[in-house]
């Protein structure tokens, strides 16, 4: 299943109109420095999407892993990596962000390169994949925390939705093009070639971030110069105390977790039980990503016309209406068409929701809390996804793959109850 990229209302009336004005404000160039950040994001995202579901694919094709092992690989990597990243949020908050981003890019490059090297020497094993996934997950969280602060410092508040829309469009473009190219590369050169390309993409991303240039002052740190135990929970305290962020947080974490929990199961179902080739599997999830381009392009105009709250809630409801259909996928062309139709509807809705949600999150978060807030948000998302992935792997083992996929789809239909309600938001903290 295509990754759900992450990327409460501020109230009605005048605030809603202000958001509408901001939505249409940032449509031209956002500056050379943002351009380098965007280019770095694009190259690493294309590398990652080229390696779409690379570890589950390697586990199934190379290591002959079953549903429980594939789900455990995805869940354990996310969970342990997320726990390892918890103390890094407060640490990143009071460091210069671009050096942190460069360091995490280089770490991901180095550890990913160990996979093709181990495979070449016949030493690749399940534990190795697990360890690499843990390090990459921790580095991902740290990078996202720093990148959110970096973005907020590079563009005006009025341009945040435009910037997030460009990231969203880039993500879905990469997801549309990467998997079929990656599938073809795997067929031609073996199962680990895309992991090597992904590693190189992080190196190029680090070079792009370095090219942003310009000074970056060290953030002031109030109080003692070391991280205290209470600082580790500051991001969660802020999110859960915010009437605007809390419902957005709970809804996003649960929806993404339920969607992603079925991804390993669909890999086993389609590549194993239904006998789809890797390139067919990649194509089934790549073509619908055109919907992400459509959605991300519509986000700004829709907010300008209907207001942020209405667009956020409507797209939030629409994005959960479709996944239950994946339980009915069958073999051959009809099965591929069904997957593509379901994914197109899902991804179009997500393409609208994500940039609006990401912009609202940055608007409601003061600049001196962005890293801790994004760390708490991402850690919670990864832990929830890990727990649900492990649980759904066990459920699939006991009740069958289709039953597990169907149950996730049914539960998703209840998640709109957690979406922000009008009048429950706070004033934007755009500084």
C-alpha positions as CSV (number, residue, x, y, z in Angstrom):
1,X,0.0,0.0,0.0
2,X,1.3,3.5,-0.8
3,X,2.7,5.2,2.2
4,X,0.6,7.8,3.9
5,X,2.9,10.8,4.1
6,X,2.5,13.2,6.8
7,X,2.7,15.6,6.4
8,X,-8.3,21.4,14.5
9,X,-9.6,24.4,13.0
10,X,-8.6,27.9,14.0
11,X,-12.2,28.8,14.3
12,X,-14.8,30.2,12.0
13,X,-15.5,33.6,10.4
14,X,-12.5,36.0,10.2
15,X,-9.9,33.3,11.1
16,X,-11.3,31.1,8.3
17,X,-11.0,33.9,5.9
18,X,-7.4,34.6,6.9
19,X,-6.5,31.0,6.2
20,X,-8.2,31.3,2.8
21,X,-6.1,34.4,2.0
22,X,-2.9,32.5,3.0
23,X,-3.9,29.6,0.8
24,X,-3.7,31.7,-2.3
25,X,-0.7,33.8,-1.3
26,X,2.2,31.5,-1.9
27,X,1.8,30.4,-5.5
28,X,5.1,31.6,-7.1
29,X,8.7,31.1,-6.2
30,X,9.4,30.5,-2.5
31,X,13.1,31.4,-2.8
32,X,16.4,29.8,-3.6
33,X,16.9,28.4,-0.1
34,X,13.5,26.7,-0.1
35,X,14.4,25.4,-3.6
36,X,17.4,23.5,-2.2
37,X,15.3,22.1,0.6
38,X,12.7,21.0,-1.9
39,X,15.3,19.5,-4.2
40,X,16.8,17.5,-1.2
41,X,13.4,16.3,-0.3
42,X,12.7,15.3,-3.9
43,X,15.9,13.2,-4.4
44,X,15.6,11.3,-1.1
45,X,11.9,10.7,-1.6
46,X,12.4,9.4,-5.1
47,X,15.1,7.1,-3.7
48,X,12.8,5.8,-1.0
49,X,9.9,5.3,-3.3
50,X,12.1,3.4,-5.7
51,X,12.8,1.1,-2.8
52,X,9.0,0.8,-2.2
53,X,8.5,-2.1,0.4
54,X,12.0,-3.2,-0.3
55,X,12.5,-4.9,3.1
56,X,9.2,-6.9,3.0
57,X,10.1,-7.9,-0.6
58,X,13.6,-9.0,0.4
59,X,12.1,-10.9,3.4
60,X,9.6,-12.7,1.2
61,X,11.7,-13.4,-1.9
62,X,15.2,-13.9,-0.3
63,X,14.5,-15.1,3.2
64,X,11.2,-16.9,2.5
65,X,9.5,-15.1,5.4
66,X,5.8,-15.6,6.2
67,X,3.1,-13.0,7.2
68,X,4.0,-13.0,10.9
69,X,7.7,-12.4,10.2
70,X,7.1,-9.7,7.5
71,X,4.8,-7.9,9.9
72,X,7.2,-8.3,12.8
73,X,10.0,-6.8,10.7
74,X,8.0,-3.8,9.9
75,X,6.6,-3.4,13.4
76,X,9.8,-4.0,15.4
77,X,11.8,-1.6,13.2
78,X,9.3,1.1,13.7
79,X,8.8,0.6,17.4
80,X,12.5,0.3,18.5
81,X,13.5,3.1,16.2
82,X,10.7,5.3,17.6
83,X,11.7,4.6,21.2
84,X,15.4,5.4,20.3
85,X,14.3,8.7,18.8
86,X,12.4,9.9,21.9
87,X,15.3,11.7,23.6
88,X,16.4,13.2,20.3
89,X,13.4,15.6,20.0
90,X,14.5,17.9,22.9
91,X,18.1,17.6,21.7
92,X,17.2,18.7,18.2
93,X,15.1,21.6,19.4
94,X,18.1,23.4,20.7
95,X,20.6,22.5,17.9
96,X,21.1,24.0,14.5
97,X,18.7,22.1,12.3
98,X,20.6,21.8,9.0
99,X,23.6,20.0,10.5
100,X,21.2,17.5,12.2
101,X,19.5,16.9,8.8
102,X,22.8,16.3,7.0
103,X,24.0,13.9,9.8
104,X,20.8,11.8,9.7
105,X,21.0,11.7,5.9
106,X,24.6,10.3,6.0
107,X,23.7,7.8,8.7
108,X,20.8,6.4,6.6
109,X,23.1,6.3,3.6
110,X,25.7,4.3,5.5
111,X,23.4,1.7,7.2
112,X,21.4,1.1,4.0
113,X,24.6,0.3,2.0
114,X,25.3,-2.6,4.4
115,X,22.3,-4.5,2.9
116,X,23.6,-4.9,-0.6
117,X,27.1,-5.5,0.7
118,X,25.8,-8.3,3.0
119,X,23.7,-9.8,0.2
120,X,26.7,-9.8,-2.2
121,X,28.7,-11.8,0.3
122,X,25.9,-14.2,1.2
123,X,25.6,-12.8,4.7
124,X,22.2,-11.1,4.6
125,X,19.8,-12.3,7.3
126,X,16.6,-11.4,9.0
127,X,18.3,-9.8,12.1
128,X,20.4,-7.6,9.8
129,X,17.3,-6.2,8.1
130,X,15.7,-5.6,11.5
131,X,18.7,-3.7,12.8
132,X,18.9,-1.5,9.7
133,X,15.2,-0.8,9.9
134,X,15.6,0.4,13.5
135,X,18.5,2.8,12.7
136,X,16.7,4.2,9.6
137,X,13.4,4.7,11.6
138,X,15.2,6.6,14.4
139,X,17.1,8.7,11.8
140,X,13.8,9.4,9.9
141,X,12.1,10.8,13.0
142,X,15.1,13.0,13.9
143,X,15.3,14.3,10.3
144,X,11.5,15.1,10.2
145,X,11.7,17.0,13.5
146,X,14.6,19.1,12.2
147,X,13.1,19.6,8.8
148,X,9.8,21.0,10.1
149,X,11.7,23.7,12.0
150,X,13.9,24.3,9.0
151,X,10.8,24.8,6.7
152,X,9.2,27.2,9.1
153,X,12.3,29.3,9.2
154,X,12.8,29.4,5.4
155,X,9.3,30.4,4.3
156,X,6.7,33.0,5.4
157,X,3.7,31.8,7.4
158,X,1.5,32.8,4.4
159,X,3.5,30.4,2.2
160,X,3.4,27.3,4.4
161,X,0.4,25.7,2.6
162,X,2.0,26.3,-0.8
163,X,5.3,24.8,0.5
164,X,3.6,21.8,2.0
165,X,1.5,21.3,-1.2
166,X,4.8,21.1,-3.2
167,X,6.2,18.5,-0.8
168,X,3.0,16.5,-1.1
169,X,2.9,16.7,-4.9
170,X,6.6,15.6,-5.0
171,X,5.9,12.7,-2.7
172,X,3.1,11.4,-4.8
173,X,5.0,11.9,-8.0
174,X,7.8,9.8,-6.6
175,X,5.4,7.2,-5.4
176,X,3.8,7.0,-8.8
177,X,7.1,6.7,-10.7
178,X,9.3,4.9,-8.2
179,X,7.7,1.6,-7.6
180,X,7.3,0.4,-11.2
181,X,10.9,1.5,-11.9
182,X,12.0,-0.2,-8.7
183,X,10.1,-3.3,-9.6
184,X,11.8,-3.4,-13.0
185,X,15.2,-2.8,-11.5
186,X,14.6,-5.7,-9.0
187,X,13.6,-7.9,-11.9
188,X,16.7,-7.0,-13.9
189,X,19.4,-6.6,-11.2
190,X,18.1,-8.5,-8.1
191,X,16.2,-7.7,-4.9
192,X,18.6,-5.3,-3.2
193,X,19.5,-2.9,-6.0
194,X,16.8,-0.4,-5.0
195,X,18.2,-0.3,-1.4
196,X,21.6,0.8,-2.8
197,X,19.9,3.5,-4.9
198,X,18.0,4.7,-1.8
199,X,21.3,5.0,0.1
200,X,22.8,7.1,-2.6
201,X,19.7,9.4,-2.6
202,X,20.4,10.3,1.1
203,X,23.9,11.3,0.2
204,X,22.6,13.6,-2.5
205,X,20.0,15.0,-0.1
206,X,22.8,15.8,2.4
207,X,24.6,17.8,-0.3
208,X,21.4,19.7,-1.2
209,X,20.8,20.7,2.4
210,X,24.4,21.9,2.7
211,X,23.8,24.0,-0.4
212,X,20.9,25.9,1.3
213,X,23.6,28.2,2.8
214,X,23.0,31.3,4.9
215,X,23.5,31.6,8.6
216,X,21.6,29.5,11.1
217,X,21.8,30.8,14.7
218,X,22.0,28.3,17.5
219,X,18.6,28.3,19.3
220,X,18.6,29.7,22.9
221,X,18.0,27.1,25.5
222,X,16.1,28.2,28.7
223,X,17.1,26.7,32.0
224,X,19.8,24.0,32.4
225,X,22.0,23.1,29.4
226,X,21.2,19.5,29.5
227,X,18.1,17.5,28.7
228,X,16.0,16.7,31.7
229,X,13.7,13.6,32.0
230,X,10.6,15.9,32.0
231,X,11.8,17.4,28.7
232,X,11.2,14.1,26.9
233,X,7.5,14.4,27.3
234,X,7.2,18.1,26.5
235,X,6.0,17.5,22.9
236,X,3.2,15.2,24.1
237,X,2.2,17.6,26.8
238,X,1.9,20.4,24.3
239,X,0.0,18.4,21.7
240,X,-2.5,16.9,24.2
241,X,-3.1,20.2,25.9
242,X,-3.9,22.0,22.6
243,X,-7.6,21.8,21.6
244,X,-6.6,22.4,18.0
245,X,-3.8,19.8,17.7
246,X,-5.2,17.1,20.0
247,X,-8.0,15.8,17.7
248,X,-5.8,16.2,14.6
249,X,-3.1,14.2,16.3
250,X,-5.4,11.4,17.5
251,X,-7.1,11.0,14.1
252,X,-3.9,11.1,12.0
253,X,-2.1,8.6,14.2
254,X,-4.9,6.1,14.2
255,X,-5.8,6.4,10.5
256,X,-2.2,6.1,9.3
257,X,-1.6,3.2,11.7
258,X,-4.6,1.2,10.4
259,X,-3.8,1.9,6.8
260,X,-0.1,1.0,7.1
261,X,-0.8,-2.1,9.2
262,X,-2.3,-3.8,6.2
263,X,0.6,-3.0,3.9
264,X,2.7,-6.1,4.7
265,X,-0.4,-8.3,4.5
266,X,-1.2,-7.0,1.0
267,X,2.4,-7.7,0.0
268,X,2.1,-11.3,1.1
269,X,-1.4,-11.6,-0.4
270,X,-0.5,-10.2,-3.8
271,X,3.1,-11.5,-4.1
272,X,2.4,-14.8,-2.5
273,X,-1.2,-16.1,-2.6
274,X,-2.3,-14.3,-5.7
275,X,1.0,-14.7,-7.6
276,X,1.5,-11.2,-8.8
277,X,5.0,-10.3,-10.1
278,X,6.9,-7.6,-8.3
279,X,6.5,-5.2,-11.2
280,X,2.7,-5.8,-11.1
281,X,2.6,-5.2,-7.4
282,X,4.5,-1.9,-7.8
283,X,2.3,-0.8,-10.7
284,X,-0.9,-1.5,-8.7
285,X,0.2,1.1,-6.1
286,X,2.1,3.5,-8.4
287,X,-0.6,4.4,-11.0
288,X,-3.1,5.6,-8.4
289,X,-0.6,8.1,-7.1
290,X,-1.7,10.4,-9.9
291,X,-4.5,11.1,-7.4
292,X,-2.0,12.5,-5.0
293,X,-0.9,15.0,-7.6
294,X,-4.6,16.0,-8.2
295,X,-5.3,16.3,-4.4
296,X,-2.2,18.3,-3.6
297,X,-2.9,20.7,-6.4
298,X,-6.5,21.1,-5.3
299,X,-5.7,21.7,-1.6
300,X,-4.8,25.4,-1.9
301,X,-7.8,26.4,-4.1
302,X,-10.2,24.4,-2.0
303,X,-9.1,26.1,1.2
304,X,-9.3,29.5,-0.5
305,X,-12.9,28.7,-1.5
306,X,-14.4,26.7,1.3
307,X,-12.1,27.4,4.3
308,X,-9.5,25.3,6.0
309,X,-11.8,23.6,8.5
310,X,-14.3,22.3,5.9
311,X,-11.6,21.0,3.6
312,X,-9.7,19.3,6.5
313,X,-12.8,17.5,7.8
314,X,-14.2,16.6,4.4
315,X,-11.0,15.2,3.0
316,X,-10.4,13.5,6.4
317,X,-13.7,11.6,6.1
318,X,-13.2,10.7,2.4
319,X,-9.8,9.2,2.9
320,X,-11.1,6.4,5.1
321,X,-14.1,5.3,3.0
322,X,-12.1,3.2,0.5
323,X,-9.6,0.7,2.2
324,X,-12.2,-1.9,3.0
325,X,-12.4,-2.7,-0.7
326,X,-8.9,-4.1,-0.6
327,X,-10.2,-7.2,1.2
328,X,-11.8,-8.2,-2.1
329,X,-8.8,-8.2,-4.4
330,X,-8.5,-11.2,-6.7
331,X,-5.9,-12.5,-9.2
332,X,-5.2,-11.2,-12.6
333,X,-6.3,-8.0,-14.3
334,X,-9.5,-7.5,-12.3
335,X,-7.6,-7.7,-9.1
336,X,-5.1,-5.0,-10.3
337,X,-8.0,-2.8,-11.5
338,X,-9.7,-3.1,-8.1
339,X,-6.5,-2.2,-6.2
340,X,-5.9,0.8,-8.5
341,X,-9.4,2.1,-8.1
342,X,-9.4,1.9,-4.3
343,X,-5.9,3.4,-4.0
344,X,-6.8,6.3,-6.4
345,X,-9.8,7.3,-4.3
346,X,-7.8,7.0,-1.1
347,X,-4.7,8.8,-2.4
348,X,-6.7,11.7,-3.9
349,X,-8.3,12.3,-0.5
350,X,-5.0,12.0,1.3
351,X,-3.4,14.4,-1.2
352,X,-5.8,17.1,-0.1
353,X,-5.8,16.3,3.6
354,X,-2.0,16.0,4.2
355,X,-0.8,19.5,3.2
356,X,-3.8,21.2,4.9
357,X,-3.1,19.1,8.1
358,X,0.7,19.7,8.0
359,X,0.2,23.4,7.6
360,X,-2.3,23.6,10.4
361,X,0.1,21.7,12.7
362,X,2.9,24.2,12.0
363,X,0.5,27.2,12.4
364,X,-0.5,26.0,15.8
365,X,3.0,25.2,17.0
366,X,5.4,28.0,18.2
367,X,8.8,27.9,16.5
368,X,10.6,26.9,19.8
369,X,8.4,23.8,20.1
370,X,8.4,22.5,16.5
371,X,11.1,19.8,16.9
372,X,9.7,18.4,20.1
373,X,6.1,18.5,18.8
374,X,7.0,16.8,15.5
375,X,9.1,14.2,17.3
376,X,6.2,13.4,19.7
377,X,3.8,13.2,16.7
378,X,6.1,11.0,14.6
379,X,7.1,8.7,17.5
380,X,3.4,8.2,18.4
381,X,2.6,7.5,14.7
382,X,5.4,5.0,14.3
383,X,4.6,3.2,17.7
384,X,0.9,3.0,16.8
385,X,1.7,1.7,13.3
386,X,4.2,-0.8,14.8
387,X,1.7,-2.1,17.4
388,X,-1.1,-2.3,14.8
389,X,1.1,-3.9,12.2
390,X,2.2,-6.6,14.7
391,X,-1.4,-7.1,15.9
392,X,-2.6,-7.4,12.3
393,X,0.1,-9.8,11.4
394,X,-1.0,-12.1,14.3
395,X,-4.7,-11.6,13.2
396,X,-3.8,-12.6,9.7
397,X,-2.1,-15.7,10.9
398,X,-5.1,-16.7,13.0
399,X,-8.0,-15.5,10.8
400,X,-6.6,-15.1,7.3
401,X,-5.2,-12.2,5.3
402,X,-8.5,-11.0,3.8
403,X,-10.2,-11.0,7.2
404,X,-7.5,-8.8,8.7
405,X,-7.5,-6.4,5.8
406,X,-11.4,-6.1,6.0
407,X,-11.3,-5.5,9.7
408,X,-8.9,-2.6,9.3
409,X,-11.1,-1.1,6.7
410,X,-14.2,-1.3,8.9
411,X,-12.5,0.3,11.8
412,X,-11.3,3.1,9.6
413,X,-14.9,4.1,9.0
414,X,-15.2,5.1,12.6
415,X,-12.2,7.4,12.7
416,X,-13.9,10.6,11.5
417,X,-15.4,10.8,15.0
418,X,-11.9,12.0,16.1
419,X,-11.6,14.8,13.5
420,X,-11.5,18.4,14.8
421,X,-14.8,20.1,15.3
422,X,-15.5,23.7,14.3
423,X,-14.8,26.1,17.1
424,X,-12.4,23.6,18.9
425,X,-9.2,25.2,17.6
426,X,-6.8,27.7,19.0
427,X,-5.3,30.8,17.5
428,X,-2.4,30.1,15.2
429,X,1.0,30.3,16.7
430,X,2.8,31.2,13.5
431,X,5.9,32.8,15.0
